Amino acid sequence: MSDRGSRRLPVVRGRVQCTVKETIPVDRCRLCVHSASVVVKGRELPSPARAYCSRCRDAPDVDMAKVEAVICDDMQGEGFRSITSIIS
């Protein structure tokens, strides 16, 4: 998967640097529209948010406690935006 137009956010003590000013618990990435994929044991997997809204609904269940990094496509610095605003 290409990381063009995205950032690789390492998980540090269960948190990611979402914006310049804000770190958030990695669990929130499960519901964020910007979360493109997650890295577990060195493998990129579809993020739970993207898997929910796409044809890859058969993606494996991701244990967010084991996520090492999040591939985030928020290049504007918007920060967390819930997927529920899109699917409702």
LOBASE-585195 format. One record per atom (N, C-alpha, C): residue number from 1; chain; atom name; x negated, y, z. Coordinates in pm, 1 decimal, always signed. Atoms other than C-alpha are relative to their C-alpha. Layout:
<rs>
NUM; A; CA; X; Y; Z
...
</rs>
This chain:
<rs>
1; A; N; -84.2; -118.0; +0.0
1; A; CA; +0.0; +0.0; +0.0
1; A; C; -88.0; +123.4; +0.0
2; A; N; +77.2; -122.6; +10.1
2; A; CA; -128.6; +343.4; -87.4
2; A; C; +30.3; +92.1; +116.8
3; A; N; -17.8; -96.8; -107.9
3; A; CA; -183.4; +596.2; +189.2
3; A; C; +5.2; +142.7; -54.6
4; A; N; -8.8; -133.9; +58.8
4; A; CA; -160.0; +888.3; -57.6
4; A; C; +125.5; +70.2; +48.0
5; A; N; -114.4; -75.1; -48.6
5; A; CA; +63.8; +1155.9; +84.0
5; A; C; +45.5; -45.5; +136.8
6; A; N; -36.6; +46.6; -133.9
6; A; CA; +58.0; +1000.5; +426.7
6; A; C; -119.5; +11.8; +93.8
7; A; N; +104.1; -4.2; -103.3
7; A; CA; -134.3; +1002.9; +750.2
7; A; C; +1.9; -132.0; +75.0
8; A; N; +12.1; +120.6; -82.6
8; A; CA; -260.0; +705.3; +947.8
8; A; C; -18.0; +47.5; +143.8
9; A; N; +0.5; -47.4; -138.1
9; A; CA; -175.7; +776.5; +1311.6
9; A; C; -34.1; -115.6; +93.7
10; A; N; +34.4; +108.2; -93.5
10; A; CA; -361.4; +555.7; +1560.0
10; A; C; +86.1; +6.2; +126.1
11; A; N; -74.8; +8.3; -125.8
11; A; CA; -169.6; +438.6; +1864.4
11; A; C; -101.7; +0.9; +113.6
12; A; N; +89.2; -12.6; -114.3
12; A; CA; -346.2; +547.1; +2183.0
12; A; C; +86.1; -0.5; +126.2
13; A; N; -79.0; +16.1; -122.2
13; A; CA; -199.6; +426.7; +2512.6
13; A; C; +150.3; +11.4; -25.7
14; A; N; -142.4; +5.0; +30.3
14; A; CA; +137.1; +371.1; +2346.4
14; A; C; +58.4; +125.0; -63.4
15; A; N; -48.1; -126.2; +56.9
15; A; CA; +156.0; +716.8; +2185.9
15; A; C; -71.8; +30.2; -131.3
16; A; N; +60.6; -46.7; +123.8
16; A; CA; +89.5; +872.1; +1845.0
16; A; C; +5.3; +152.5; -4.1
17; A; N; +4.5; -145.9; +16.2
17; A; CA; -6.5; +1229.2; +1755.1
17; A; C; +94.1; +36.6; -114.6
18; A; N; -105.9; -24.6; +98.3
18; A; CA; +317.7; +1314.9; +1574.1
18; A; C; -21.8; +131.4; -74.2
19; A; N; +31.3; -131.1; +57.8
19; A; CA; +242.2; +1682.6; +1515.8
19; A; C; -124.6; +51.8; +70.1
20; A; N; +119.2; -58.8; -61.5
20; A; CA; -48.1; +1906.1; +1603.3
20; A; C; +20.1; +20.9; +149.6
21; A; N; -27.9; -33.1; -139.9
21; A; CA; +122.9; +1994.9; +1931.5
21; A; C; +68.2; -110.5; +78.7
22; A; N; -83.7; +97.3; -69.1
22; A; CA; +315.2; +1678.2; +2013.5
22; A; C; -45.8; -144.7; -20.5
23; A; N; +17.1; +145.2; +6.9
23; A; CA; +240.0; +1317.9; +2097.1
23; A; C; +131.8; -61.9; +44.8
24; A; N; -125.8; +66.2; -35.1
24; A; CA; +532.1; +1079.4; +2113.3
24; A; C; -24.4; -147.7; +24.1
25; A; N; +11.4; +144.9; -17.0
25; A; CA; +583.5; +721.4; +2228.2
25; A; C; +18.4; -68.2; -135.6
26; A; N; -6.2; +70.4; +128.1
26; A; CA; +527.6; +482.6; +1937.7
26; A; C; +137.5; -61.6; -23.5
27; A; N; -135.6; +54.2; +15.1
27; A; CA; +874.9; +337.5; +2003.4
27; A; C; +90.5; +93.0; -81.1
28; A; N; -83.4; -93.8; +75.7
28; A; CA; +1027.3; +653.4; +1855.1
28; A; C; -22.2; -13.9; -150.1
29; A; N; +28.7; +19.1; +142.3
29; A; CA; +859.2; +574.0; +1522.7
29; A; C; +91.8; -105.6; -61.1
30; A; N; -93.3; +102.8; +46.3
30; A; CA; +1095.9; +277.8; +1497.8
30; A; C; +122.3; +62.5; -66.6
31; A; N; -120.1; -66.2; +51.7
31; A; CA; +1375.4; +527.6; +1420.3
31; A; C; -29.8; +126.3; -79.8
32; A; N; +37.9; -124.3; +68.0
32; A; CA; +1183.8; +800.6; +1235.5
32; A; C; -3.3; -16.9; -152.0
33; A; N; -1.7; +5.3; +146.0
33; A; CA; +1241.0; +874.7; +865.7
33; A; C; -140.3; +8.8; -59.9
34; A; N; +135.8; -16.5; +52.0
34; A; CA; +871.1; +956.8; +825.3
34; A; C; -87.9; -122.9; +18.2
35; A; N; +78.1; +120.7; -26.2
35; A; CA; +748.2; +620.7; +950.1
35; A; C; +10.2; -93.2; -120.2
36; A; N; -0.9; +80.6; +122.2
36; A; CA; +654.9; +443.8; +625.4
36; A; C; -34.1; -146.0; +27.3
37; A; N; +39.4; +136.2; -35.8
37; A; CA; +481.7; +139.9; +771.1
37; A; C; -74.8; +3.2; +132.2
38; A; N; +73.9; +13.9; -125.3
38; A; CA; +311.8; +11.1; +1082.5
38; A; C; -110.3; -101.9; -21.6
39; A; N; +112.1; +92.6; +9.3
39; A; CA; -14.5; -173.8; +1132.1
39; A; C; -1.0; -86.9; +125.1
40; A; N; +5.1; +98.0; -108.5
40; A; CA; -14.8; -489.6; +1344.0
40; A; C; -103.6; -104.3; -39.2
41; A; N; +109.0; +93.9; +26.1
41; A; CA; -326.7; -706.8; +1364.7
41; A; C; -64.9; +25.5; -136.3
42; A; N; +66.6; -38.2; +123.6
42; A; CA; -473.0; -515.4; +1071.4
42; A; C; +85.9; -8.4; -125.5
43; A; N; -90.2; +13.7; +115.1
43; A; CA; -173.7; -583.6; +842.4
43; A; C; +105.0; +110.4; -0.2
44; A; N; -106.5; -99.1; +13.8
44; A; CA; +60.8; -315.4; +711.3
44; A; C; +132.2; -71.3; -21.6
45; A; N; -135.1; +54.2; +10.4
45; A; CA; +426.2; -403.3; +759.7
45; A; C; +96.5; +115.3; -19.6
46; A; N; -97.9; -108.7; +12.2
46; A; CA; +734.1; -202.3; +661.3
46; A; C; +43.1; +47.0; +138.4
47; A; N; -46.7; -49.6; -129.1
47; A; CA; +839.5; +23.4; +943.6
47; A; C; +143.2; -45.4; +21.2
48; A; N; -139.4; +37.5; -25.9
48; A; CA; +1164.1; -76.8; +1114.9
48; A; C; +99.2; +98.0; -61.8
49; A; N; -91.2; -99.9; +57.5
49; A; CA; +1323.3; +250.2; +995.4
49; A; C; +14.6; -20.9; -149.7
50; A; N; -5.8; +20.0; +144.8
50; A; CA; +1235.4; +189.9; +630.3
50; A; C; +62.1; -134.6; -34.9
51; A; N; -58.6; +131.4; +25.4
51; A; CA; +1326.5; -176.4; +648.5
51; A; C; +151.3; +6.2; +14.2
52; A; N; -143.8; -11.9; -22.0
52; A; CA; +1668.2; -80.4; +777.5
52; A; C; +70.5; +61.8; -120.3
53; A; N; -64.5; -75.3; +107.2
53; A; CA; +1739.2; +154.3; +487.5
53; A; C; -33.3; -49.5; -140.0
54; A; N; +40.4; +44.9; +132.9
54; A; CA; +1590.4; -46.0; +202.4
54; A; C; +33.4; -145.8; -21.7
55; A; N; -25.1; +139.5; +34.0
55; A; CA; +1607.0; -379.4; +33.6
55; A; C; -90.2; -95.8; +77.5
56; A; N; +87.5; +90.0; -75.5
56; A; CA; +1336.7; -514.3; +262.5
56; A; C; +55.6; -23.9; +140.1
57; A; N; -64.0; +23.8; -129.3
57; A; CA; +1588.4; -571.8; +541.0
57; A; C; -40.7; -132.7; +60.7
58; A; N; +45.4; +127.8; -52.4
58; A; CA; +1445.6; -918.5; +573.0
58; A; C; -142.5; +9.6; +54.7
59; A; N; +133.4; -21.5; -55.7
59; A; CA; +1120.1; -765.5; +700.6
59; A; C; -5.1; -56.4; +141.1
60; A; N; +11.6; +56.5; -134.7
60; A; CA; +986.5; -922.3; +1018.4
60; A; C; +29.7; +103.1; +108.0
61; A; N; -23.8; -87.2; -114.4
61; A; CA; +1093.3; -779.7; +1352.4
61; A; C; -135.2; +44.2; +53.4
62; A; N; +128.3; -55.0; -43.9
62; A; CA; +813.3; -553.5; +1469.8
62; A; C; +4.5; +27.3; +149.2
63; A; N; +16.8; -29.3; -142.3
63; A; CA; +704.8; -553.3; +1833.1
63; A; C; -82.3; +128.0; +7.7
64; A; N; +66.8; -129.9; +2.2
64; A; CA; +621.7; -184.5; +1866.2
64; A; C; -112.6; +8.9; +102.7
65; A; N; +108.5; +1.1; -99.2
65; A; CA; +402.4; -260.9; +2170.0
65; A; C; -130.7; -51.7; -60.5
66; A; N; +119.1; +55.8; +64.5
66; A; CA; +161.6; -439.0; +1931.9
66; A; C; -48.2; +83.3; -118.3
67; A; N; +36.5; -84.7; +113.0
67; A; CA; +145.1; -160.8; +1672.6
67; A; C; -130.2; +73.7; +30.9
68; A; N; +131.2; -63.7; -14.6
68; A; CA; -210.6; -31.2; +1623.1
68; A; C; -3.8; +139.0; -63.3
69; A; N; -4.7; -128.1; +70.0
69; A; CA; -126.6; +255.1; +1386.4
69; A; C; +132.7; +10.0; -73.5
70; A; N; -121.3; -27.4; +75.9
70; A; CA; +166.6; +415.9; +1207.9
70; A; C; -40.8; +77.4; -124.3
71; A; N; +22.3; -74.3; +123.6
71; A; CA; +152.6; +523.6; +844.0
71; A; C; +119.2; +94.6; -12.4
72; A; N; -102.8; -103.1; -8.9
72; A; CA; +346.9; +849.6; +849.8
72; A; C; -6.9; +88.1; -125.0
73; A; N; +0.4; -82.8; +121.1
73; A; CA; +453.9; +1043.1; +539.0
73; A; C; +45.1; +144.2; +26.2
74; A; N; -35.9; -138.4; -35.5
74; A; CA; +532.1; +1367.7; +724.9
74; A; C; -119.8; +90.6; -27.6
75; A; N; +111.7; -87.2; +35.9
75; A; CA; +296.1; +1600.8; +542.4
75; A; C; +30.7; +147.4; +26.9
76; A; N; -40.2; -138.4; -26.4
76; A; CA; +490.3; +1917.3; +635.3
76; A; C; -7.3; +36.9; +147.6
77; A; N; +7.1; -27.5; -143.3
77; A; CA; +453.0; +1883.5; +1014.3
77; A; C; +135.7; +13.1; +66.3
78; A; N; -135.2; -6.5; -56.7
78; A; CA; +825.1; +1842.6; +1077.3
78; A; C; +8.6; -74.1; +132.8
79; A; N; -8.1; +80.9; -120.8
79; A; CA; +774.0; +1578.0; +1342.6
79; A; C; +111.8; -101.1; -8.3
80; A; N; -100.9; +105.3; -4.9
80; A; CA; +1021.3; +1315.6; +1451.8
80; A; C; +133.9; +47.8; -55.4
81; A; N; -136.8; -22.3; +48.9
81; A; CA; +1348.5; +1304.5; +1256.9
81; A; C; +68.0; -135.6; -4.7
82; A; N; -68.1; +128.3; -15.7
82; A; CA; +1592.5; +1028.5; +1338.7
82; A; C; +59.9; -49.7; -130.7
83; A; N; -58.4; +65.2; +116.9
83; A; CA; +1693.6; +786.4; +1065.0
83; A; C; +152.4; +1.7; +7.3
84; A; N; -145.7; +1.6; -14.1
84; A; CA; +2046.3; +800.0; +1206.2
84; A; C; +65.8; +117.4; -69.7
85; A; N; -57.6; -114.6; +72.0
85; A; CA; +2098.6; +1140.8; +1044.6
85; A; C; +20.0; -32.3; -147.7
86; A; N; -9.9; +38.4; +140.2
86; A; CA; +2058.7; +970.6; +706.9
86; A; C; +101.6; -111.7; -21.1
87; A; N; -85.7; +117.8; +19.0
87; A; CA; +2249.8; +646.6; +759.3
87; A; C; +141.6; +17.6; +49.7
88; A; N; -135.5; -16.6; -53.8
88; A; CA; +2552.9; +787.5; +937.1
88; A; C; +92.4; +69.5; -96.9
</rs>
